[in-house]
Amino acid sequence: MAGTAAGARGGAGPRRVLVPLALAQFICSFAGSNMNVMINDISEDLDTTVQGVQVAITIFLLVMAALMIPGGKLTDKWGRKRCLLAGLVVYGVGALLSAAAPGLGVLILGNSILEGVGTALLIPPVYILTTLLFTDTASRARAFGAIMAMGGIGAAAGPLIGGLITSAISWRAAFVFQALVIVVIVVLSRGIADPLPPDPARPFDTVGAVLSAAGLVLLVTGILAVDDNSWLALGLLLAGALVLVGFFAWVRSRERAGREALLSTDLFRNRTSNLGLVTQNTQWLMLMGISFTVAAYLQVVRGYDAIETGVIFTAATLGILASSLAAEKLARRRAQRTLIMAGFVVTIAGIAVLLALVARQPGAWAFAPGLLLIGLGLGVMLTPSVNVVQSCFPETQQGEISGLSRSISNLGSSLGTAIAGTILVAGLSKGAYAAAMAALAVVGVGGLIAAALLPRADRPPATGTGTTTPPGAPQRQ
């Protein structure tokens, strides 16, 4: 297959190339969710509050979202492999600093800032390299399926793995675990060769990078401030919107002057890609929002410890694993629009089942059916949403669209934690929990509508060895 040939050109077999890329997505998703089961342990050890830990988690997700676009753009200038390795090193340093944190401030520096910056550097190359190295529809679906499966498992199994490590050793050991995985990824990445040469002379839009990051930071900070000061929150939200308007005005002025901007406005003229980005944002908002809501409820309201909370999340992990690993087979049999819509329907149904059973049954097993459905639904749609977006653009725009795609997804992650966390912190009770989950279900309905508006696809190929599509060539999804 074309994907195999591409992998050979990279200096290693396709599986050897895919392993470090999938592990990189796993550890970044793991970092976004494993702290959810350490809320009590961290707050007690560092003499802080549940809200303080929530802020640390949200800042980590926000830094990723704010810097993902500049990170994607830098891959063209520095090279994809170089950015991957640089991000891994920064991330590893942040993990070790977090493990030794004496207080919340140092934890935020290590986990929220350094790990966030490292993730913004290493994640865009993961998706660019996958798009360039796996060129036909079936092999790319399989590759993205493996990566998204590892990402979904990292997010869903983060509470279980984090809970086991926290209960057996300490919450600090969970960060040492992250650093060890980073070392493994660095070693495995030696076999990856960049399929495109870097362009050191390529200009970088520093002003655009600052404006885009500032706008995103203000927006999510405004959401976080809703619980404390509604007027401050409104001011921050308006300021964020104005800064982002200024960012797009700046981009248009650079394009009219014939200068390269941080983000080409052409990316937003593709209807299929725009709708795909909406579904990506919604999926990760729901995944991280549900993870934070359920984890906080189990620990703060039900009184479960880290390992008990992690075990309960196993149902969601199994669901994501099963459906994500079936991505190639599903891509052959069903249109990607159909898969995305089905994923939203199953996920929303999972939330409804979760609320209904937990309200009637006091035991921990009441969470399993709903979480399993949520995992299955999210796993079904994560891969086709990414493939829809990445496949809309040629090689020359893969850096930009990868950065934008990951930024939109991580913005969804930070919004999910911020929205759900704000509702919970306002009153950690059964009513607040149900309200947070209901809000996430409403967001899911919005994602379903966006998926329904995607263009109807041609009939999927019967085999994976059919027509080979050039990387990034527009496809009907």
Buried (B, 14 or more C-beta within 10 A) or exposed (E): BBBBBBBEEBEBEBEBBBBBBBBBBBBBBBBBBBBBBBBBBBBEBBEBEBBBBBBBBBBBBBBBBBBBBBBBBBBBBBBBBBBBBBBBBBBBBBBBBBBEBEEBEBBBBBBBBBBBBBBBBBBBBBBBBBBBBBBBBBBBBBBBBBBBBBBBBBBBBBBBBBBBBBBEEBBBBBBBBBBEBBEEBBEBBEBBBBBBEBEEEEEBBEBBBBBBBBBBBBBBBBBBBBBEEEEEBEBBBEBBBEBBEBBBEBBEEBBEEEEBBBBBEEBEEBEBBBBBBBBBBBBBBBBBBBBBBBBBBBBBBBEBBBBBBBBBBBBBBBBBBBBBBBBBBBBBEBBBBBBBBBBBBBBBBBBBBBBEBBEEEEEBEBBBBBBBBBBBBBBBBBBBBBBBBBBBBEBEBBBBBBBBBBBBBBBBBBBBBBBBBBBBBBEBEEEBBBBBBBBBBEBBEBBBBBBEBBBEBEEBBEEBEEEBBEBBEBBEB
